[in-house]
Amino acid sequence: MKKIILTSVRDDEMPAIKAWGQRNPEYQIATVAEELNPQNVAQIAANCDALNIQQNEPVDAEIFPQLKAAGIMTMSSRTAGVDNIALKAAKDNGVVITNVPAYSPHSVAEMAVTQTFRLIRQLELVDKRMAAHDFRYIGLQAREIHNLTIGIIGAGRIGGLAASLFHALGATVIAYDTKPNPELEDILTFKSLSEVLQESDVISLHVDLNPTSINLLDAQALSQMKPTAYLVNASRGAVVDTQALIDALDQKKIAGAAIDTLPQETDFFAHDMRNQPINDPQFQHLLDLDNVILTPHMAFYTDTAVENMIDISLDDIKALMEGKTSQHIVNP
């Protein structure tokens, strides 16, 4: 019987893991709570035939010779992002890596719409006033979404779905994408990046992380936005220059932001930091701003998404171990 070990498993993943195991009794499933690292990889790899991971810390090149020595040829990441995995080292050592590029586009798209509503209704400020027993509403006048232009940057699976949701709400939707999809032209208008930045009341980011998207929204890009416009980032942290964003917010060059991901997020997201100092000045600054909504990289986090992340990643391992292929291989 082939054995698959899943690392860094959360309690909320266990029902989906158990259900997959029941559907596939020919595979033995085991889980560990810790992330894969150079210190534990040899012990973990010695007890399985394939690995399924989800982690924030890097999967460094030094891990893959140990996997090769243990006979591990398949590793699946139950996330979309694989920039923390040394893919070339994996390939050089004969380890095939797969990911889950679209576990639930709805989850992230719906989060972008939710955060847009929170921004234009100024609900972050409302919540803070209410918590302070300030029950006045003057100064918190909202805007209605059907009067707004929403700019989608990255109109792929998630961005395209977000566009359809905004369109259904009556908003005018424009978009920038390096490869415009003509199938979306009935709900949005494709424009240049500069035009989208200049014309939008809300910018919603939905690009993947690659060399061309790092700091895509830098100081120069942010300066093109309206001073009344908002930024929503539920894609990847490094797409936005964090210091440039802080400067734009401080100088009131934009009205506010909803941020679900930051470049340095592994230092604090997914950790209980209560009663601990925040030793990151940029993160602390964002926490202190009244017009910023921060969430801990949880736009993906729904019941459907968690189930899909388990099922798709384990199905890929099963296919590869049975001599088939997967459309999700990231180091061909």
C-alpha positions in Angstrom: 0.0 0.0 0.0 1.3 3.4 -1.0 1.7 6.0 1.8 1.2 9.7 1.4 2.2 12.1 4.2 0.6 15.6 4.4 2.6 18.2 6.3 1.5 21.2 8.3 -2.1 19.9 8.5 -4.7 22.0 10.3 -7.7 20.6 12.2 -10.1 22.1 9.6 -8.5 20.0 6.8 -9.0 16.7 8.5 -12.6 16.0 7.4 -11.6 16.4 3.7 -8.4 14.3 4.2 -10.4 11.5 5.9 -13.0 11.6 3.2 -10.4 11.3 0.4 -8.8 8.4 2.2 -12.2 6.6 2.5 -12.7 7.1 -1.3 -9.2 5.8 -2.0 -8.6 2.9 0.5 -5.6 1.7 -1.6 -3.6 4.6 -0.2 -2.5 5.1 3.4 -2.8 8.7 4.6 -0.8 10.1 7.4 -0.5 13.7 8.7 2.0 15.8 10.6 1.6 19.2 12.1 5.0 20.7 11.3 6.1 22.2 8.0 8.7 20.4 5.9 12.3 21.6 6.6 15.9 20.4 6.1 15.9 19.0 9.7 12.9 16.8 9.5 12.7 15.9 5.8 14.8 12.7 6.1 12.6 11.3 8.8 9.4 12.2 7.1 10.5 11.0 3.6 11.7 7.7 5.0 8.1 6.8 6.0 6.2 7.6 2.8 6.0 7.4 -1.0 4.8 10.9 -1.7 4.5 14.2 0.1 1.7 16.8 0.2 2.6 20.2 1.6 1.2 23.6 2.5 3.7 26.0 4.1 4.9 29.5 4.4 8.6 28.7 4.9 10.8 28.0 1.9 11.3 24.5 0.5 15.0 25.0 -0.1 17.2 23.2 -2.6 18.9 21.2 0.1 15.7 19.3 0.7 15.5 17.7 -2.7 18.6 15.5 -2.6 17.2 14.0 0.6 13.9 13.3 -1.1 15.7 11.7 -4.0 17.7 9.5 -1.6 14.5 8.4 0.0 12.9 7.6 -3.4 10.3 10.4 -3.2 9.4 11.4 -6.8 6.2 13.3 -6.2 5.3 16.3 -4.1 2.1 18.2 -4.3 1.5 21.7 -2.9 -2.1 22.2 -1.8 -1.8 25.9 -2.7 -1.5 27.9 -5.8 1.8 29.7 -5.0 5.0 27.8 -5.5 7.5 30.7 -5.4 8.8 29.4 -2.1 9.8 26.0 -3.6 13.2 25.5 -5.3 11.6 24.1 -8.5 14.8 23.7 -10.4 16.4 21.7 -7.6 13.3 19.6 -7.5 13.5 18.9 -11.2 17.3 18.2 -11.0 16.5 15.5 -8.4 13.7 14.0 -10.2 10.9 15.3 -8.0 7.7 16.3 -9.8 5.9 19.2 -8.2 2.2 20.0 -8.6 0.1 22.8 -7.3 -3.6 23.7 -7.0 -4.0 26.8 -9.2 -7.7 27.3 -8.7 -9.1 25.7 -5.5 -12.0 28.2 -5.4 -11.9 31.3 -7.5 -15.3 32.2 -5.9 -13.7 32.4 -2.4 -11.1 35.1 -3.4 -13.4 37.0 -5.8 -16.1 37.2 -3.1 -13.6 38.5 -0.6 -12.6 41.2 -3.0 -16.2 42.3 -3.4 -16.7 42.1 0.4 -13.7 44.3 1.1 -14.8 46.7 -1.6 -18.1 47.1 0.2 -16.4 47.6 3.5 -14.2 50.3 2.1 -16.9 52.3 0.2 -19.3 52.0 3.2 -16.4 53.0 5.6 -17.3 50.1 7.8 -13.8 49.9 9.3 -14.2 53.4 10.7 -17.8 52.6 11.7 -16.6 49.6 13.7 -13.9 51.6 15.5 -16.3 54.4 16.4 -18.8 51.9 17.7 -16.1 50.1 19.8 -15.3 53.5 21.3 -19.0 54.3 22.0 -18.9 57.1 19.4 -22.3 56.6 17.8 -22.2 59.5 15.4 -22.3 58.9 11.7 -21.4 62.3 10.4 -18.2 62.1 8.3 -18.9 58.5 7.3 -21.0 59.1 4.2 -20.8 56.0 1.9 -20.8 55.5 -1.8 -23.0 53.2 -3.9 -21.3 50.6 -6.0 -23.6 51.0 -9.1 -22.1 54.6 -9.4 -18.5 53.4 -9.3 -15.9 52.2 -11.8 -14.1 49.0 -10.7 -10.7 48.4 -12.1 -9.6 44.7 -12.3 -5.9 44.2 -12.7 -5.4 40.6 -13.8 -8.6 39.3 -15.4 -7.9 35.6 -15.2 -10.0 33.0 -13.3 -10.4 35.0 -10.1 -10.3 38.5 -11.6 -12.8 37.5 -14.3 -15.2 36.1 -11.7 -14.7 39.2 -9.5 -15.5 41.3 -12.6 -18.8 39.3 -13.2 -19.8 39.9 -9.6 -19.1 43.6 -9.8 -20.9 43.8 -13.1 -24.0 42.1 -11.6 -24.1 44.7 -8.9 -24.3 47.4 -11.5 -20.8 48.8 -11.4 -18.9 49.8 -14.5 -16.0 47.3 -14.8 -12.7 48.0 -16.7 -9.7 45.7 -16.7 -6.0 45.4 -17.5 -4.5 42.0 -18.4 -1.5 41.1 -20.5 -3.6 38.5 -22.3 -7.1 40.0 -22.6 -9.9 37.3 -22.7 -12.4 38.3 -25.3 -15.1 36.1 -23.5 -15.2 38.8 -20.8 -15.9 41.7 -23.1 -19.6 41.6 -22.4 -19.1 42.5 -18.8 -16.0 44.7 -18.9 -13.8 46.9 -21.1 -10.1 46.1 -21.4 -7.8 49.2 -21.2 -4.2 50.0 -20.6 -2.8 49.8 -17.0 -2.5 53.5 -16.8 -6.1 54.0 -17.9 -7.4 51.5 -15.4 -5.4 53.2 -12.6 -6.6 56.7 -13.6 -10.2 55.9 -14.2 -11.1 53.5 -11.4 -12.8 54.2 -8.1 -11.6 50.8 -6.8 -8.6 48.8 -8.0 -8.9 45.1 -7.3 -5.7 43.1 -7.8 -5.8 39.5 -9.1 -2.4 38.8 -10.6 -0.1 35.9 -9.9 3.5 36.5 -8.6 6.1 36.5 -11.3 9.1 38.6 -12.3 6.9 41.1 -14.2 4.3 41.5 -11.4 6.7 42.3 -8.5 6.0 45.8 -7.4 3.6 46.2 -10.2 1.9 48.9 -8.1 4.8 51.0 -7.1 4.9 54.8 -6.3 4.5 55.8 -9.9 1.5 53.5 -10.4 -0.2 54.5 -7.1 0.3 58.2 -8.1 -2.0 57.6 -11.0 -4.9 56.6 -8.8 -7.7 59.1 -7.8 -7.3 60.5 -4.3 -10.8 59.1 -3.7 -9.9 55.6 -4.9 -9.4 52.5 -2.9 -7.0 49.5 -3.4 -8.0 45.9 -2.7 -5.2 43.3 -2.8 -6.2 39.7 -2.4 -3.5 38.4 -4.8 0.1 38.4 -3.6 1.9 40.7 -1.3 4.9 41.5 -3.5 2.7 42.9 -6.2 2.4 46.1 -4.2 5.4 48.1 -3.0 4.5 48.3 0.7 6.4 51.5 1.5 4.9 53.2 -1.6 1.5 52.2 -0.4 2.1 53.5 3.1 3.3 56.8 1.6 0.3 57.1 -0.7 -2.0 56.5 2.3 -0.2 58.9 4.6 -0.2 61.6 1.9 -3.9 60.9 1.1 -3.0 60.1 -2.5 -5.6 57.3 -2.2 -8.5 57.0 0.1 -7.8 53.6 1.7 -6.9 50.0 1.1 -7.9 46.4 2.0 -4.9 44.2 2.2 -5.0 40.4 2.5 -1.4 39.7 1.8 2.0 41.3 2.4 5.6 40.5 1.3 6.7 39.9 4.8 3.6 38.2 6.0 5.2 34.9 7.2 6.5 36.8 10.2 3.1 37.4 11.6 0.2 36.0 9.6 -1.0 32.6 10.9 0.7 33.4 14.3 -1.0 34.4 17.5 0.7 37.7 18.2 -1.4 38.7 21.2 0.7 40.3 23.9 3.7 40.3 21.6 5.4 43.3 20.1 5.1 43.8 16.3 8.7 44.2 15.2 7.9 45.2 11.7 7.5 49.0 11.3 5.6 48.7 8.0 3.1 46.2 9.3 2.6 48.2 12.5 2.1 51.4 10.5 -0.6 49.7 8.4 -2.3 48.4 11.6 -2.4 51.9 13.0 -4.1 53.5 9.9 -7.9 54.0 10.2 -8.5 53.6 6.5 -6.7 50.3 6.1 -8.4 46.8 6.4 -5.9 44.0 7.1 -6.7 40.4 7.0 -4.3 37.5 7.5 -4.1 36.0 3.9 -7.5 34.4 4.3 -9.3 35.3 1.2 -9.1 31.7 0.1 -10.4 30.3 3.3 -13.8 28.8 2.8 -15.1 25.3 3.2 -15.2 24.7 -0.5 -11.7 25.9 -1.0 -10.2 23.7 1.7 -11.9 20.6 0.4 -10.7 21.4 -3.2 -7.2 22.0 -2.0 -7.1 18.5 -0.4 -8.9 16.7 -3.2 -7.0 18.2 -6.2 -3.6 17.9 -4.6 -4.1 14.3 -3.5 -5.7 13.4 -6.9 -2.6 14.7 -8.6 -0.4 12.5 -6.4 -2.5 9.5 -7.1 -2.4 10.1 -10.9 1.4 10.5 -11.0 1.9 7.4 -8.8 -0.2 5.4 -11.1 1.8 6.5 -14.1 -0.6 9.1 -15.4 0.0 12.8 -15.7 -1.4 16.0 -14.2 -2.1 19.3 -15.8 -0.9 21.0 -12.6 2.8 20.1 -12.9 4.9 23.3 -12.2 8.4 22.0 -13.0 8.0 20.1 -16.2 
